[in-house]
Amino acid sequence: MLVQHNKFAPHIMVSAGVSFEGKWRLHFVKEKAKINANYYINNLLRKLVADDRALLGNNFVFQQDGAPVHRAI
C-alpha cells in the first residue's frame, strides 16, 4: 500500500486586530500574494483603519510592529 503525504501543510495568512473595545474583522490575504508595501497599503491598511473607525470612531492610535511593510509608510 502506498500512502502519499504533502511535504508542506496548506497555509493561509490572516490579518486581525484586537483592543479593549473589541475585535476587528479577519482579513485574509490572497493565496500566493506578495506582501510588500504596495499590497499592504492598498489592500490591508485601508481595511484595518476602516475597522478602527467603525469600532472606535476617529479617536484611536493605530500601532504596528516593526515588519518591513509596516515601516514603508
Secondary structure, DSSP 8 states (H G I E B T S, - for coil): ------SS-----EE--EETTEE---EE--TT----HHHIIIIIIHHHHHHHHHHHTT-------S-HHHHT-
